[in-house]
Structures are given as structure tokens and as C-alpha cells.
């Protein structure tokens, strides 16, 4: 029952918030309460998986592979837990960041529908239902992106939904072709069926893998499919940008890791292609960030660059050494966890900067270290963690990825990763100098705009609690990385062991039941 709660709780919270649309204060409370309940359920599910192993359930009583399967291993349980933490942080922050018209028009119901879609994508054991959860996410995220109706928001929303609809079309086409080839869409069953097809039709399986890689690559923001991301993520309110930056692209990366460890054999040409794309994603993303002069646009380009590090860990499965493969996958899991916390916090901090000064344009900012030194200190923690400065969490994440690349003999990609890290540090220092250190321009001393002053008058505690909490987690992981490193290693071991996944969903038993059913019927016939 625990495995269903991360999907049911956001659905109930969305419905409860929607019924309170005429009472915005209570709607806000219901939104935060729903996020808190999701966090409790996620902690309980993670603890169950940690102690009892992979958990699975068959919805409606239909056995796998015929019914809807939900599966939680260490990787998916960790992702659900991080989703809940980010959802709670953003729900609290939104108390100060979101104006009343947006709340009245359904911000909190949409936020919970988005969280439901994310959790469903992490827990599903079926390729078609992964597509369904992607569409739930796309619908909620598009409305959140356009909520408010500003010109920049609408332009960003149109670009966002256009390319994501292309991704969905490719995903649906791939799912149809896979079903026509293997007669199943259950992930555990596909790990058996496609291995059989691979022996006779390797090119067909390679084409299916490539089609899914393109579909998931668009959602993850891989080169050259990432242009929708920096064009849209800076346009909505900072709370919306934060939840997008923390979670949405990670669902694409999760899908890549799940499918290319469980369904498709490791070591194929797609893994080599992912290595090349990872290097190009790191480089183009960070160069785009260096060229920007808007705080949230810089952070948006850095999402792209950091996705490259995660996909690099997956691509290194092309290496033949089993130890290196496990290290690379563990590094990817660790990096995802670190990045979700850090990137969300950076967008939340950018919202505070905009609330104080009414803009995120670097040329119009300056001098905040004198008037808001605490904000400068809080920015330094996730910013330097993103750049990989010890002893913060980003140092261990980058070190694990670089070590795996070095042991795999991919020295050119190690060089690209190091260069991207240096450029990341450069762009973080640019934000530090422009926002906090330099002498403010003449107009920076003027009072903020009316909209910004309204936001600043809202409860400040709602802003600082999430930022402080996420910063504390970043520092804690940096100072005590071993628990998360061990967890990532165990998650990687599970991902590389499809037999354990199949046993958890009782695939072999259910197939044996179906196969033996006709024989039993014949024996019982008169």
C-alpha cells in the first residue's frame, strides 16, 4: 500500500486545494499540508525499500505483465523522496512568492498534479504508463508555465509545449513499435523479450533504443534538443522555475537510466552515442550560461550542462569493466540527488533577489552583500556546490563521475567535464560579483517595482525556511557523503541486476501461471 501513496496523496491534495479556490488562505494551507503528507509517505516508502528490498504491487489484481505494475527500488524510492522534499520546499516558498490571482487560478492544484505525475513516472513498471505520467506532467507544467498570461510566459510556454509534444509523439511511436515487436510494454517483461529479439534482429532493437533515446533526450534537455529549456524556465515565477529546474529534466534522465539498464542491453551503440551527447551537452550548456546576463537564464543553461554529467555516468555503461560500470551508474545517481537540491535552491534564491530589487538582470543589480549579507552567504553554498568546490556535495558528485570516466579510459570526456566545471565556477563568480559585490548602478538604489514590493511584503519566513533547509542538506551531504555514496552504490547494483527487478514484480510466477492454465483446464475436463 505504501507504494501507491506518493500518487494518491498529491491527487487528494489537488482535489482538496481545488475545492478551496474561493478561500486562497486555506488553499495555501491545504497545498502545504498535502506536500508535507507526501514527504511523510515518501520517507516511509524509502525506509521500506531500504530494509525490505524492492517493492512492487499489481493494480486491480491483474498479474504482471498484463496489469498496471508499480515498482519501487532504491533508485525510484530515492527519487520519490527527493520529489517530496522539493515539493514541500516549493509549496512553503510559494506562500511568499505567488500572488493571490495565481493562487485563485489553481496554482496549488496544478503543483500537486505535477508532483503526482513525477512520482508516477518514478514508480511505474510499464512503458505505456510512463508515457501517461509524462503527459500528466506536461499538462500541469504547461499550465503552470503560462499561469499569469504575461507575454514572456506565453512565448516560453509555447516553445516548451511544442518540443515536449514532439517528444511525446516519438515516445508513443516507440511504445507502439515495441509492443508490436515484443507483445508487451511491462518493463520487466521487456527485459526478457527484447533480449530474445536482439539475437535475431539486432538492428530493429537498436532502432527502437535510438527512438526512445531521442524522446527521453528531449525531456532531459540533451544536446542538441535542449533549446526549449532556457527559452522557458526563466519566464514563470521563481517558485515554478524552481520546481521545474529541480524535477522535470530529472524525470527524463531517470527514464534514460531505467530503460537503458533494464530494457536494452548495455554496451550497445546507443550508450556510445550517449557518451558523445553528454560531452556536447556539458560544453554547450556551460558556454551558454557564461554568455547570459540574467540570473535565471544563467541557471537555466546550467541545468543543461549538469544533465551532461548525469548522462555521462549512464553512457559509461559502454565500458566492459563491471566495476567501472557500477561506479559510473552510482556516480550518476549521486549527481542527480545533489543537483536536485542545489538547483532548486539556486532558483529560490534568485526569487529573493528579484523580490528585493525587482529584477534579475545582472547589469541592474549590485551591492546586495552590504544590505543582505545573509543572502550572499546562502547563495554561496549551492553556487559553489554546483561548481564542485569542496567540501560541498557537488565536489563528491563531480569526483565520482570523473573517477569513473578516468577508469573507463575516456580521458577526452574527463577533460570536457573539468573544463565545464571551470566555466561553471566562472559563471557563478559572475553572478556573485554582479549581484552581491560590485557597486550598485544609480537606478539600483531606487525602490523596487510595485510587483516586487508586494512580493517582499509577504511572509519572509516562507522564503528563508526552504532555502535554509536545502542549504543545510547540501552542506550535510558534503561533510558526510558516505551515506549517500553507499546508497547510490546499492542503487546502481540493483539497476544492473534485472533479475532482482523481475523477481520483485513476480513476473516469472505470473507467466508460469498463465502457461500452466490451459494444461490445468485440460486435466479437469471430463
Buried (B, 14 or more C-beta within 10 A) or exposed (E): EBBBBBBBBBBBBBBBBBEBBEEBEBBBBBBBBBBBBBBEBBBBBBEBBEEEBBBBBBEEEEBBBBBBBBBBBBBBBBBBBBBBBBBBBBBBBBBBBBBBEBBEBBBBBBBBBBBBBBBBBBBBBBBBBBBBBBBBBBBBBBBBBBBBEEEEBBBBBBBBBEBBBBBBEBBBEBBEBBBEBBEBBBBBBBBBBBBEBBEEBEEBBBBBBBBBBBBBBBBBBBBEBBBBBBBBBBBBBBBBBBBBBBBBBBBBBBBBBBBBBBBBBBEBEBBEBBBEBBBBBBBBBBBBBBEBBBBBBBBBBBBBBBBBBBBBBBBBBBBEEEEBBBBBBBBBBBBBBBBBBBBBBBBBBBBBBBBBBBBBBBEBBBBBBEEBEEBBEBBBBBBBBBBBBEEBBBBBBBBBBBBBBBBBEBEEBBEBBBBBBEBBBEBBBBBBEBBBBBEBEEEBEEEBEEEBEEBBEBEEEBBBBBBBBBBEBBBEBBEEBEEBBEBBBBBBBBBBBBEBBBBBBBBBEBBEEEEEEEEEEEEEEE
